[in-house]
Amino acid sequence: DALVESQTYNAELINLDLSQEEEKDLQKLFLEMFLADAESFVRAQNIFKYSHYDAHLREAAKFIYEYANEYKTLPDVEMVNAKTGADLQSAADIDPKHFDWFLDEYERFARHKSLESAILASADMLEKGEYGSVEEKIKKAVQIGLTKDMGLDYFEDPKGRLQALKDNNGTVPTGWKNFDKKLFGGFNRGELNIFAGGSGAGKSLFLANMGCNWVLNGMNVAYITFELSEPLVSMRIDSMLTDIPTKEIFKDLDGVEMKVKLLGKKAGKFQIKYMPSGKTANDLRSYIKEYEIKTGTKLDVILVDYLDLMMPINKKVSPSDLFVKDKFVSEELRNLAMELNVIFVTASQLNRGAVEEIEFDHSHIAGGLSKIQTADNVFGIFTSRAMKERGRYQIQFMKTRSSSGVGQKIDLEFDIDTLRIRDLAEDQEYQQFKKQSSTIYDSLKQKSKVSTNKPKDIDPTKGDTVGKVKATVEGGKLRQLLNELHSDEEQ
């Protein structure tokens, strides 16, 4: 891309029949127009570099730049000529309408000069094999430009901006209704979502299940694994999509094939790719671009299993320094998600301190706060032996950037045979308990009614003994009912 950009610039010079002298005249005109319009200089100050100018104008450009920074105003043409020996002319009589053209031309000039410098400076890096540094330098040069986007006027069109947000970057449901409800609809494109769990907690299962939910909804999904092989991940997904238990898969290969192919006709694309650990965000970018070019398929979802097994692009970081390593990796993955405008979900390991815990916090994430600070949503995966026997997983909302779900928990149903994780009716057990408690409460209300026939309850010869006996009996029933209620709660 850098070479193409440079060649394009050279071709433009040839097409415009610009000689070296004419190129110098153009640079001279740039300085003259800057001196004539302080506003243009201020707008272009972030990309103005005196090193871009030819030798005979470099001193003049440097003087203008330093004078403006020190005195907060531009020097006169006469001052620049007297100080540097440049032969600049006044451009005060130029029509102000031409300054838009001038800024466009100057932006292109600054970008091409930066690109030229970056290419020349990259020669030594290429000899040393520092390709990441070369890429970063070239990328910065190509991205040079004026800030023309002034942002969004909040009061201008409230309905329009909300509708645009809904249409272009609305939330994408995960397929688990109670989970989506806590996130105000689901995940957003361009965000980094992390599922954190201990070893064997089910991180890969969650990523695969989410992939199944999305692909059945017609979305195109790429599952990139640094741990499990492509055939093993595929076999798990076979079971999830066909509802055939994993232990029965090899007993009915024809049936599995028929079901998978039928689903494939209605579903989106589902690509599974194994990469060795130690890959970077650039490796993912290259693979995704290559896949989209070869297949003509635009990906909607990228699942990465998992973040901890990746390395930064070009930062010389010790693998043992997890905080710094994961900080760079998570930032690069989030940038990639924004660049590709996809749903991006990955996983991370919980540290040893989380083994005996039933409730997770930020200190339980391996590598510390660096990933949590960068991620948009972080979820803890919790299960126990008893929960697995009952077919339950619990998701703990550790961080949510676009909702108020932090600190909340939901239960999901887990089918141990097909490895499928499904939505569980919200607070199902609580609803059953609530129904029982309501029945008991109604019973208590009926038995606690005060009688208005006081003479029938009190024997005049025995005072209120009968009333006391009756109260004792009712009290015993009340205690019995409360004990039953307490017993139900424990169960």
C-alpha positions as semicolon CSV with decimal commas, in nm:
position;residue;x (nm);y (nm);z (nm)
1;D;0,000;0,000;0,000
2;A;0,283;0,237;0,085
3;L;0,460;0,173;-0,245
4;V;0,136;0,219;-0,437
5;E;0,072;0,547;-0,254
6;S;0,425;0,667;-0,334
7;Q;0,397;0,562;-0,699
8;T;0,062;0,737;-0,724
9;Y;0,218;1,057;-0,596
10;N;0,503;1,034;-0,849
11;A;0,253;0,963;-1,126
12;E;0,054;1,270;-1,025
13;L;0,367;1,482;-1,052
14;I;0,436;1,342;-1,398
15;N;0,075;1,390;-1,514
16;L;0,081;1,748;-1,391
17;D;0,412;1,790;-1,572
18;L;0,566;1,937;-1,259
19;S;0,940;1,987;-1,290
20;Q;1,163;2,014;-0,988
21;E;1,148;2,390;-1,017
22;E;0,769;2,386;-1,029
23;E;0,759;2,164;-0,721
24;K;0,968;2,424;-0,539
25;D;0,731;2,698;-0,658
26;L;0,438;2,499;-0,518
27;Q;0,610;2,468;-0,179
28;K;0,683;2,840;-0,189
29;L;0,314;2,910;-0,258
30;F;0,218;2,700;0,045
31;L;0,430;2,919;0,275
32;E;0,297;3,238;0,118
33;M;-0,065;3,131;0,164
34;F;0,000;3,030;0,525
35;L;0,142;3,376;0,595
36;A;-0,163;3,533;0,431
37;D;-0,416;3,338;0,639
38;A;-0,341;3,255;1,003
39;E;-0,657;3,045;1,027
40;S;-0,528;2,806;0,759
41;F;-0,197;2,771;0,943
42;V;-0,374;2,686;1,268
43;R;-0,589;2,424;1,093
44;A;-0,281;2,261;0,935
45;Q;-0,046;2,302;1,231
46;N;-0,072;1,936;1,335
47;I;0,071;1,820;1,000
48;F;0,309;2,111;0,933
49;K;0,672;1,995;0,935
50;Y;0,953;2,214;0,807
51;S;1,153;1,900;0,722
52;H;0,908;1,838;0,435
53;Y;1,036;2,143;0,247
54;D;1,328;2,157;0,005
55;A;1,659;2,289;0,138
56;H;1,620;2,645;0,007
57;L;1,280;2,684;0,182
58;R;1,343;2,476;0,493
59;E;1,487;2,763;0,696
60;A;1,188;2,983;0,610
61;A;0,942;2,707;0,708
62;K;1,131;2,648;1,033
63;F;1,131;3,020;1,116
64;I;0,753;3,045;1,054
65;Y;0,684;2,738;1,268
66;E;0,901;2,845;1,562
67;Y;0,786;3,208;1,550
68;A;0,419;3,102;1,557
69;N;0,478;2,870;1,854
70;E;0,668;3,132;2,053
71;Y;0,468;3,449;1,979
72;K;0,126;3,296;1,900
73;T;0,103;3,491;1,574
74;L;0,253;3,461;1,226
75;P;0,548;3,675;1,109
76;D;0,519;3,910;0,813
77;V;0,656;3,814;0,473
78;E;0,926;4,080;0,508
79;M;1,038;3,936;0,841
80;V;1,074;3,585;0,695
81;N;1,268;3,713;0,394
82;A;1,498;3,926;0,607
83;K;1,569;3,645;0,854
84;T;1,609;3,353;0,612
85;G;1,689;3,506;0,275
86;A;1,380;3,348;0,120
87;D;1,211;3,528;-0,167
88;L;0,848;3,496;-0,056
89;Q;0,573;3,717;-0,198
90;S;0,260;3,846;-0,029
91;A;-0,051;3,640;-0,098
92;A;-0,291;3,882;0,068
93;D;-0,473;3,950;-0,259
94;I;-0,561;3,582;-0,324
95;D;-0,935;3,509;-0,329
96;P;-1,034;3,342;0,005
97;K;-1,230;3,081;-0,193
98;H;-0,898;2,927;-0,302
99;F;-0,795;2,839;0,051
100;D;-1,011;2,525;0,056
101;W;-0,816;2,400;-0,246
102;F;-0,495;2,503;-0,073
103;L;-0,569;2,296;0,240
104;D;-0,659;1,989;0,033
105;E;-0,336;2,021;-0,164
106;Y;-0,129;2,076;0,148
107;E;-0,281;1,771;0,319
108;R;-0,181;1,556;0,021
109;F;0,168;1,712;0,015
110;A;0,224;1,645;0,387
111;R;0,101;1,286;0,360
112;H;0,323;1,206;0,062
113;K;0,630;1,365;0,220
114;S;0,572;1,172;0,542
115;L;0,532;0,854;0,342
116;E;0,852;0,920;0,151
117;S;1,043;0,977;0,476
118;A;0,894;0,663;0,631
119;I;0,997;0,447;0,335
120;L;1,353;0,578;0,338
121;A;1,381;0,533;0,717
122;S;1,248;0,176;0,692
123;A;1,543;0,040;0,496
124;D;1,754;-0,030;0,805
125;M;1,455;-0,177;0,989
126;L;1,388;-0,418;0,703
127;E;1,747;-0,541;0,714
128;K;1,704;-0,612;1,086
129;G;1,370;-0,787;1,030
130;E;1,175;-0,528;1,228
131;Y;0,868;-0,558;1,008
132;G;0,625;-0,452;1,279
133;S;0,804;-0,120;1,325
134;V;0,807;-0,064;0,949
135;E;0,435;-0,131;0,928
136;E;0,361;0,108;1,214
137;K;0,573;0,385;1,060
138;I;0,412;0,344;0,715
139;K;0,063;0,327;0,863
140;K;0,113;0,653;1,056
141;A;0,236;0,825;0,740
142;V;-0,062;0,712;0,532
143;Q;-0,305;0,827;0,800
144;I;-0,173;1,184;0,814
145;G;-0,448;1,434;0,741
146;L;-0,635;1,741;0,854
147;T;-0,910;1,710;1,110
148;K;-1,212;1,780;0,893
149;D;-1,472;1,588;1,088
150;M;-1,600;1,825;1,355
151;G;-1,794;1,556;1,539
152;L;-2,164;1,541;1,615
153;D;-2,386;1,837;1,702
154;Y;-2,582;1,696;1,995
155;F;-2,889;1,920;1,960
156;E;-2,913;1,921;1,580
157;D;-3,102;1,596;1,503
158;P;-3,176;1,376;1,809
159;K;-3,413;1,143;1,626
160;G;-3,180;1,105;1,329
161;R;-2,873;1,016;1,534
162;L;-3,068;0,764;1,743
163;Q;-3,217;0,605;1,432
164;A;-2,871;0,589;1,272
165;L;-2,733;0,424;1,586
166;K;-3,017;0,173;1,579
167;D;-2,979;0,096;1,207
168;N;-2,601;0,096;1,168
169;N;-2,456;-0,001;1,503
170;G;-2,744;-0,146;1,697
171;T;-2,699;-0,422;1,947
172;V;-2,676;-0,779;1,818
173;P;-2,856;-1,036;2,038
174;T;-2,643;-1,325;2,163
175;G;-2,929;-1,574;2,154
176;W;-2,966;-1,579;2,534
177;K;-3,258;-1,352;2,619
178;N;-3,182;-1,301;2,987
179;F;-2,817;-1,231;2,905
180;D;-2,916;-0,976;2,638
181;K;-3,162;-0,810;2,875
182;K;-2,876;-0,721;3,114
183;L;-2,681;-0,570;2,821
184;F;-2,978;-0,367;2,692
185;G;-3,004;-0,583;2,380
186;G;-2,673;-0,766;2,330
187;F;-2,328;-0,684;2,191
188;N;-2,224;-0,391;1,971
189;R;-1,997;-0,405;1,669
190;G;-1,650;-0,267;1,727
191;E;-1,640;-0,365;2,094
192;L;-1,412;-0,610;2,276
193;N;-1,600;-0,868;2,483
194;I;-1,418;-1,108;2,716
195;F;-1,543;-1,423;2,890
196;A;-1,316;-1,506;3,184
197;G;-1,303;-1,848;3,346
198;G;-1,070;-2,088;3,518
199;S;-0,908;-2,386;3,354
200;G;-1,184;-2,620;3,233
201;A;-1,459;-2,371;3,319
202;G;-1,597;-2,375;2,964
203;K;-1,447;-2,072;2,789
204;S;-1,422;-2,254;2,456
205;L;-1,774;-2,394;2,497
206;F;-1,917;-2,047;2,547
207;L;-1,743;-1,909;2,239
208;A;-1,857;-2,205;2,026
209;N;-2,215;-2,179;2,155
210;M;-2,229;-1,809;2,076
211;G;-2,095;-1,886;1,730
212;C;-2,376;-2,139;1,682
213;N;-2,638;-1,886;1,794
214;W;-2,513;-1,623;1,551
215;V;-2,457;-1,851;1,253
216;L;-2,811;-1,992;1,289
217;N;-2,928;-1,631;1,278
218;G;-2,767;-1,589;0,935
219;M;-2,446;-1,412;1,044
220;N;-2,099;-1,499;0,912
221;V;-1,869;-1,621;1,188
222;A;-1,496;-1,694;1,212
223;Y;-1,380;-1,904;1,508
224;I;-1,001;-1,871;1,554
225;T;-0,850;-2,114;1,802
226;F;-0,498;-2,111;1,945
227;E;-0,559;-2,418;2,158
228;L;-0,792;-2,680;2,007
229;S;-0,761;-2,835;1,662
230;E;-1,003;-2,751;1,381
231;P;-1,155;-3,105;1,369
232;L;-1,216;-3,111;1,747
233;V;-1,385;-2,769;1,747
234;S;-1,591;-2,877;1,447
235;M;-1,701;-3,200;1,617
236;R;-1,819;-3,004;1,921
237;I;-2,017;-2,773;1,695
238;D;-2,164;-3,079;1,516
239;S;-2,312;-3,188;1,846
240;M;-2,433;-2,840;1,938
241;L;-2,610;-2,778;1,607
242;T;-2,760;-3,124;1,551
243;D;-2,853;-3,205;1,915
244;I;-2,674;-3,538;1,875
245;P;-2,471;-3,625;2,189
246;T;-2,096;-3,616;2,138
247;K;-2,065;-3,986;2,225
248;E;-2,317;-4,070;1,950
249;I;-2,160;-3,860;1,673
250;F;-1,947;-4,140;1,524
251;K;-2,236;-4,389;1,539
252;D;-2,446;-4,194;1,289
253;L;-2,214;-4,014;1,048
254;D;-2,474;-4,009;0,769
255;G;-2,734;-3,854;0,998
256;V;-2,487;-3,591;1,119
257;E;-2,386;-3,504;0,763
258;M;-2,747;-3,466;0,650
259;K;-2,841;-3,240;0,943
260;V;-2,530;-3,023;0,910
261;K;-2,578;-2,973;0,536
262;L;-2,947;-2,888;0,581
263;L;-2,855;-2,628;0,844
264;G;-2,582;-2,492;0,618
265;K;-2,834;-2,400;0,350
266;K;-3,014;-2,161;0,584
267;A;-2,733;-2,048;0,815
268;G;-2,449;-1,802;0,768
269;K;-2,087;-1,900;0,702
270;F;-1,895;-2,065;0,985
271;Q;-1,516;-2,072;0,937
272;I;-1,291;-2,248;1,190
273;K;-0,920;-2,173;1,181
274;Y;-0,638;-2,302;1,401
275;M;-0,330;-2,085;1,456
276;P;-0,032;-2,163;1,679
277;S;-0,011;-1,955;1,997
278;G;0,200;-1,641;1,990
279;K;0,021;-1,484;1,694
280;T;-0,059;-1,112;1,687
281;A;-0,352;-0,893;1,587
282;N;-0,178;-0,842;1,252
283;D;-0,188;-1,216;1,188
284;L;-0,562;-1,211;1,252
285;R;-0,603;-0,907;1,027
286;S;-0,412;-1,074;0,743
287;Y;-0,611;-1,396;0,771
288;I;-0,946;-1,216;0,780
289;K;-0,861;-1,000;0,478
290;E;-0,740;-1,303;0,285
291;Y;-1,053;-1,499;0,374
292;E;-1,286;-1,217;0,273
293;I;-1,104;-1,165;-0,059
294;K;-1,098;-1,535;-0,151
295;T;-1,456;-1,613;-0,048
296;G;-1,625;-1,278;-0,107
297;T;-1,778;-1,314;0,239
298;K;-1,788;-1,024;0,484
299;L;-1,747;-1,147;0,842
300;D;-1,991;-1,029;1,108
301;V;-1,842;-1,208;1,410
302;I;-1,488;-1,301;1,514
303;L;-1,436;-1,541;1,805
304;V;-1,081;-1,580;1,938
305;D;-0,994;-1,868;2,171
306;Y;-0,819;-1,704;2,348
307;L;-0,654;-1,365;2,424
308;D;-0,392;-1,488;2,674
309;L;-0,220;-1,697;2,403
310;M;-0,151;-1,396;2,179
311;M;0,144;-1,155;2,167
312;P;0,168;-0,780;2,094
313;I;0,247;-0,670;1,738
314;N;0,580;-0,497;1,781
315;K;0,631;-0,423;2,147
316;K;0,931;-0,591;2,301
317;V;0,754;-0,726;2,605
318;S;0,860;-1,013;2,824
319;P;0,600;-1,295;2,811
320;S;0,625;-1,308;3,192
321;D;0,502;-0,946;3,220
322;L;0,135;-1,036;3,175
323;F;0,001;-0,693;3,265
324;V;0,190;-0,511;2,987
325;K;0,157;-0,794;2,733
326;D;-0,219;-0,826;2,777
327;K;-0,260;-0,448;2,777
328;F;-0,109;-0,419;2,429
329;V;-0,288;-0,728;2,296
330;S;-0,632;-0,620;2,422
331;E;-0,587;-0,268;2,282
332;E;-0,484;-0,409;1,944
333;L;-0,779;-0,649;1,937
334;R;-1,023;-0,371;2,021
335;N;-0,875;-0,155;1,745
336;L;-0,914;-0,449;1,507
337;A;-1,278;-0,491;1,607
338;M;-1,342;-0,123;1,537
339;E;-1,150;-0,131;1,210
340;L;-1,344;-0,433;1,079
341;N;-1,673;-0,325;1,243
342;V;-1,745;-0,676;1,374
343;I;-1,871;-0,844;1,689
344;F;-1,551;-0,949;1,863
345;V;-1,554;-1,200;2,149
346;T;-1,258;-1,365;2,316
347;A;-1,177;-1,537;2,645
348;S;-0,926;-1,500;2,926
349;Q;-0,798;-1,706;3,213
350;L;-0,885;-1,647;3,576
351;N;-0,592;-1,669;3,817
352;R;-0,541;-1,912;4,106
353;G;-0,708;-1,676;4,350
354;A;-1,042;-1,741;4,179
355;V;-1,034;-2,119;4,231
356;E;-1,210;-2,121;4,567
357;E;-1,424;-1,814;4,503
358;I;-1,794;-1,817;4,419
359;E;-1,798;-1,450;4,320
360;F;-1,536;-1,294;4,094
361;D;-1,390;-0,945;4,088
362;H;-1,117;-0,766;3,889
363;S;-0,837;-0,912;4,100
364;H;-0,922;-1,261;3,974
365;I;-0,837;-1,185;3,610
366;A;-0,498;-1,325;3,503
367;G;-0,275;-1,031;3,412
368;G;-0,468;-0,788;3,628
369;L;-0,665;-0,480;3,529
370;S;-0,506;-0,417;3,189
371;K;-0,761;-0,626;2,996
372;I;-1,057;-0,507;3,198
373;Q;-0,966;-0,143;3,144
374;T;-0,961;-0,194;2,767
375;A;-1,253;-0,434;2,721
376;D;-1,608;-0,307;2,678
377;N;-1,769;-0,607;2,851
378;V;-1,614;-0,867;3,084
379;F;-1,805;-1,172;3,209
380;G;-1,701;-1,432;3,464
381;I;-1,795;-1,797;3,400
382;F;-1,882;-1,980;3,721
383;T;-1,987;-2,338;3,773
384;S;-1,940;-2,604;4,039
385;R;-1,965;-2,979;4,046
386;A;-2,318;-2,959;4,184
387;M;-2,418;-2,703;3,921
388;K;-2,280;-2,914;3,638
389;E;-2,478;-3,213;3,763
390;R;-2,789;-2,997;3,752
391;G;-2,692;-2,862;3,408
392;R;-2,623;-2,502;3,511
393;Y;-2,371;-2,231;3,432
394;Q;-2,367;-1,890;3,594
395;I;-2,251;-1,571;3,422
396;Q;-2,130;-1,287;3,642
397;F;-2,123;-0,938;3,490
398;M;-1,784;-0,798;3,594
399;K;-1,782;-0,497;3,358
400;T;-2,034;-0,355;3,112
401;R;-1,968;-0,028;2,933
402;S;-2,312;0,024;2,777
403;S;-2,545;-0,107;3,047
404;S;-2,601;-0,117;3,421
405;G;-2,551;-0,492;3,457
406;V;-2,229;-0,483;3,663
407;G;-2,251;-0,710;3,966
408;Q;-2,553;-0,901;3,839
409;K;-2,570;-1,272;3,763
410;I;-2,775;-1,498;3,539
411;D;-2,802;-1,874;3,511
412;L;-2,786;-2,061;3,181
413;E;-2,884;-2,419;3,106
414;F;-2,609;-2,662;3,000
415;D;-2,674;-2,989;2,818
416;I;-2,376;-3,206;2,910
417;D;-2,449;-3,450;2,623
418;T;-2,467;-3,203;2,334
419;L;-2,254;-2,929;2,500
420;R;-2,530;-2,680;2,419
421;I;-2,573;-2,377;2,642
422;R;-2,927;-2,243;2,630
423;D;-3,136;-1,971;2,782
424;L;-3,292;-2,050;3,119
425;A;-3,625;-1,900;3,220
426;E;-3,528;-1,603;3,433
427;D;-3,514;-1,693;3,803
428;Q;-3,696;-2,019;3,734
429;E;-3,631;-2,161;4,079
430;Y;-3,727;-1,832;4,242
431;Q;-4,058;-1,832;4,055
432;Q;-4,135;-2,181;4,191
433;F;-4,036;-2,073;4,541
434;K;-4,242;-1,755;4,508
435;K;-4,546;-1,960;4,409
436;Q;-4,502;-2,186;4,714
437;S;-4,452;-1,892;4,948
438;S;-4,761;-1,717;4,811
439;T;-4,972;-2,025;4,887
440;I;-4,836;-2,040;5,241
441;Y;-4,888;-1,667;5,286
442;D;-5,249;-1,694;5,173
443;S;-5,297;-1,979;5,420
444;L;-5,150;-1,767;5,698
445;K;-5,377;-1,476;5,609
446;Q;-5,686;-1,695;5,633
447;K;-5,585;-1,840;5,970
448;S;-5,489;-1,504;6,118
449;K;-5,829;-1,340;6,071
450;V;-5,965;-1,182;6,391
451;S;-6,306;-1,316;6,493
452;T;-6,579;-1,063;6,576
453;N;-6,779;-1,324;6,773
454;K;-6,582;-1,280;7,091
455;P;-6,853;-1,424;7,327
456;K;-6,836;-1,763;7,148
457;D;-6,463;-1,788;7,198
458;I;-6,459;-1,695;7,569
459;D;-6,610;-1,902;7,844
460;P;-6,727;-1,662;8,120
461;T;-6,656;-1,921;8,389
462;K;-6,296;-1,975;8,266
463;G;-6,205;-1,625;8,168
464;D;-6,005;-1,620;7,843
465;T;-5,855;-1,969;7,882
466;V;-6,029;-2,096;7,567
467;G;-5,896;-1,799;7,371
468;K;-5,544;-1,869;7,496
469;V;-5,566;-2,238;7,401
470;K;-5,694;-2,146;7,055
471;A;-5,412;-1,890;7,014
472;T;-5,159;-2,154;7,116
473;V;-5,294;-2,397;6,856
474;E;-5,290;-2,129;6,587
475;G;-4,939;-2,029;6,696
476;G;-4,824;-2,389;6,660
477;K;-4,967;-2,406;6,308
478;L;-4,797;-2,078;6,225
479;R;-4,460;-2,207;6,345
480;Q;-4,511;-2,526;6,145
481;L;-4,585;-2,328;5,829
482;L;-4,286;-2,103;5,884
483;N;-4,063;-2,406;5,937
484;E;-4,189;-2,553;5,609
485;L;-4,118;-2,224;5,435
486;H;-3,765;-2,216;5,580
487;S;-3,709;-2,575;5,471
488;D;-3,819;-2,491;5,114
489;E;-3,578;-2,199;5,107
490;E;-3,284;-2,423;5,207
491;Q;-3,373;-2,676;4,940
